[in-house]
Amino acid sequence: MKMSKQFPLNALKVFEAAARLGSFTKAGDELGMTQTAVSYQIKLIEENIGEPLFLRRPRQITLTEVGQHLAPKVTEAFEMLQEAVASARGNTEAALLINSTATFASQWLAREIGTFQLYHPNIAVRLVANDAIIDFNKESVDVAIRSGKGDWPGLVSHRLMRVEFAPMLSPALAETIGGVRTPRDLLKLRIIDPRDPWWSLWFRAAGVDDPDLDGRPASRLGAQAFEARAAVAGQGVAILMPEFYTDDVALGRLYQPFELRCSDGHDYWLVYPHARRNTPKIRAFRDWILGKLAPDARRDPH
């Protein structure tokens, strides 16, 4: 029987870095190699397979169809090797890096993450909160909490929470105008972030077709959590997700004057690369958070 040609494991590591970074130069910088050395290692694999893995253009490389098929499998294999080595060493510092929207992080995840760590004391959690859409191929993030429709190519998506919104304000502010009895009464008060599309959707559903939101001074605080703090302080009416502010309602700091809630079709999702779906720390976090928020969605849809 004819033996297949062998190539060093290092060549696959070089390929993984080049595919993830989209550059031989960047892969060399990450691995401490010259661009020529990176190119040589890639060529070893291409000769072994008998097919090119990259299309090489001036100052740009792109994966071929064969390369696109191979890259996620190589990434997953290295993830499994890293986890196996960490487990063999009894590594108690396996780190899980979570990227989350600022509001979800502050209003839910930061309060609950301690229970995850109680169940998984060997996993160190690092939480980064911002509203930027991160690129898993370029940033060392394990899982992300995103707002959207769940249709991100190459990622496994699990719906965590449906997003429904409504105006909320402090009872003291409402009293300054003798109470809020109709949706139009809200327009007598300062609207926090009147350019937020949620406002137009809600007023339209409430039967207020001419709220003239564009004519109000523009103000943007950057995240729903900050707008809620401004509303608690009596600085205006905010459009919020009531589920996030049950404590403020219970303490009398906020209230929802109307039962009407609306949705723009965007929900909160847990996402991670399909190639890393079997990584133990990702599985552990996925099972925990779906058990808390979406117990019927714990099965991997992909």
Secondary structure, DSSP 8 states (H G I E B T S, - for coil): --------HHHHHHHHHHHHHT-HHHHHHHHT--HHHHHHHHHHHHHHHTS-SEEEETTEEEE-HHHHHHHHHHHHHHHHHHHHHHHHTT-S-EEEEEEE-HHHIIIIIHHHHHHHHHH-TTEEEEEEE-SS---TTTS--SEEEEEE-S--TTEEEEEEE---BEEEB-HHHHHTTT---SGGGGGGS-BSSTT-HHHHHHHHHTT-----GGGS-----SSHHHHHHHHHTTS-BEEE-GGGGHHHHHTTS-B-S----B--S-EEEEEEEGGGTT-HHHHHHHHHHHHHH-GGG-S---
